[in-house]
Amino acid sequence: AVQMLAPSLAKFGPLGVKEFEVFDLPYIFPSKEVLRSVTEGPIGMGLLKKLETKGIIGLAYWDNGFKILSANKPLKSPADVKGLKMRIQSSKVLKKKKKK
């Protein structure tokens, strides 16, 4: 049995705790300070509590930084991404965002 791990928050949506998909929305948090105030406050603690129905005890949030894009060429504008295949985490939100 797994006793401890630090998964991406995108993993919890497909697990059945859809509220975690909010963390995949682009630009929803204007700074790391705002992100921390949400994850360390009542909202974040409430989300961790929802994991218990899935047999998971959420202890804290792991700050993995904001999402970035990388490729074998410079990406300086949205046009530079057009036509590239991008690998993303399992997330309906990310999938819809990348299709645009």
N, C-alpha and C positions, 0 to 999 in steps of 0.2 A: 504494500500500500504506500502511496505517496504521503509523506508527512509534512513536507513544506516545499513550496515552489513560488516563483515570482512571475506569473504569466502576464502577458499584455492584456489590458482591459478589453480589447477587441474579442478575446476568447469567451467572455461571459455572455455576450449577446446570443451567439449560437447555442450556448448551454441552456438558455431559457430565461436569462435575466436581462431582458431587452433594454432596461433603463441604462445599462452601461454603454449602450451605443451612442449616447450623447457625447462621450469622450472622443468619438471618431468624427464629429462635426468640425469642419474647418473654421478656424478663427473664433470659436465660441469663447475662449478664454484669452483676453488681451495680454495677459502676462502670467508668469509663473506664480507670482504672488496671489493673483485672483484664483488660479487653479488650486493652489494650496489652501486658500480660505474655503473653497468648496469641498475639497477632499478631506480636509482635517476638521470640518465643521459638521453640523447636524445632517446635511445632505449626504456627504460622503460616508458618514457612519451609518446612515439609513440604508445606503446602497450595499455596504458590506454586510449588513444584517440580512438583506435579501438573499445572499449567497447561502445562508444556513439551510434553506429549503433544498439546496442542491448538495448538501453534505460537505460544504466548504465553510471554514471559519476564516473570514477575512480579518487580518491583523492590522494592515496598513496599506497605503498606496506606495508604489515604487515609481519614482520620477524617472522616466526613461527619456525625457525631453520631448520636444514637439516633433511632429512628423517631418521628414525630409525626403526629397527625391534625389536619386543618384543614377547616373548612366555612364556609358563609356565615352560620352562627349559632354561638353559644357551645356548646362541648362540655365540659360539666362532669362528666358521669357517663356510664357505658356506655349508659344509656337514651337519652341525647341522640343517639347514633349510630344507633339502631334506625331502619330504613327508609331511611337515606341510601345513595346509591350512592357508593362510594369507588373512586377510581382507585389501583391498586397496581402495583408492578413485577412483571415476569414471574417468579413464584416459586410453586411448588406449596405451600410452607410458608405464605407470606403469603395465598394464596388460601383455604386451609383455615382459617387464623386469622380471616380477615375474614368467613367464612360463619357463624361461631358467634355 
